[in-house]
Amino acid sequence: MLLIECPNCGPRDETEYHYGGQAHIAYPEDPSTLTDSEWSRYLFYRQNPKGIFAERWNHAAGCRKWFNALRDTATYEIEAIYQLDEPRPDVASPELVQAQQNTPEGGAR
């Protein structure tokens, strides 16, 4: 079982939460102007990295509030938890750090 730290209620079992998908996805300003292809990209296309990933979670069996978490998708370890109105904390996964060190420019591939 995964123990998730709710920013309002404290640590609780993962069964109390609902996963809300990738965090920091902006809603289109005027969805009616989007093509079907653009709308489907907004609805269905998400990143799927190995390593640190920003996710939205809802404490459904507790305070029922939403929050963001940085979770390592390879180890399931939660690196940081923060409120929806807070900026994403600067946490890099070991895989990303290694990839950046292995490229000639020091940047992501």
N, C-alpha and C positions, 0 to 999 in steps of 0.2 A: 504494500500500500504506500501511496505517496502522501506525505504530510504537507499540506499547503497552509502558509501563514496568511490568514485574512488580515488586511490592514485594520479592520474594525473589530474583529472578534478574537484574533489570535490563531494559533495553530489548530487546524481541524483536518479530519480524514478527507481524502480526495472524493469520497462518495457524496460529500455535502456540496460539491461544486459542479457546475456545468461549464464546459469549454465553449468559448465564444469566437474562436478563430483568430486570425492574424490581427494584431493590434496596429494602430496608426494608419488605417485605410480611410482616406477621406471620401465622403459621399460626394458624388458629382453635383456641381452647382445647379445644373439644369438637366436632369436625366432625360427629359422629353426630347432633347436635341441630339442625344446619342444614337448612333447606328446600333443595329442588333448586335453586331460584332463588338462594338465598344461596351455596350451594356453587359454582354456575356462575360467580357474580360473583367469588368468591375465585379460581377457577381461570383464568378467561379475561379478566376486565375489568382492563385496565391503562391507565395514562396514556399519552398519545402526544403530548407537547408539542413545540413547535418551540423549541429552545433547550437549556438545561442540563437533563440528565436523569440521575438516579442509576441505575446499572446494575450487575449482578453479572457478573463474568467469571471463567473458569477457565483457568489456564495448563495446558492439556491435554498439550502436547508438552514441558513443562518440569517444574516442581516439582509440578504437579497440584493446586495450592492455589487456593482461591477468594479473590477480593478485590472491592472495590467501586470503581467509577470514575464520575466526573462527566464526561459527554461532551455536547458541543453537537451536537444532532441535525441542525442546519442546516449546520454546517461540518465535522463529525466530529472536531473538535479536542477532545482530552482535557484538561480543566481541572484535575482532581485525581484522585489514586489513594489509596485508604485501605483499611485492614484491615476485615474484617467486624465486629469488636468495637469499632471506633472510630466516633464520631459523624460524621455527614455534614458536611464542611467548608462554610462559609458562602461560596458562590460564586454570584453572580447573573448570569444571561445578559443581554446588552445589550437584548434584546427585552423581558425582564421589567422591567428598570430603566426603559426607555422607557415601558412600559405603566403602571407605577406613577406616573411623573411626569405622565402625561397624564390621570389620574383625579382628580376633585375632592378625594377623601379621601386621595390619595397611596397607595392600596392597589390590590391586583389587581382586575381587572374581574370 
